[in-house]
Amino acid sequence: MKRESDQIEEKIVDILGSGTYLIYVLVAVILLILAALSLLDAITGFGVMLTGSKEAGMMVALHAVLLTIIIIEILETVTGYLRTHTIQIRPILIAGITAMVRRLLFFDTEPLSALLLGEVVLAIVAVLILTIAIVYLGKAEK
């Protein structure tokens, strides 16, 4: 028979677990709203492209689409946790690669300096490391 202190401890853990679950659900809802707004921003970029500067519109649309992908990958991590109660690493790595590629695509809009060149090199190294991690995870899962 369980002691009273063990039962109280179980109740506290259950309450905390429910609170954590509720917070994850709220985070998922917020991420879903952010993804929808980001996609709306991409559509706005297409509008700019059709009515004004094609290059500026493409950059806005591309920037927003890549941001949407990042948000969706983070959302996938949260929903995966809600389903399995384990953190999935692959969506986090994909979000990281997408963020680095997004950053690399927009380096050409800034004047070249030694600091910027260092950022480019670090972003490329980050993409390579994250890609290797995804390949390693794929092999580990088989």
Beta strands, then each sheet from edge to edge (+ up, - down):
end
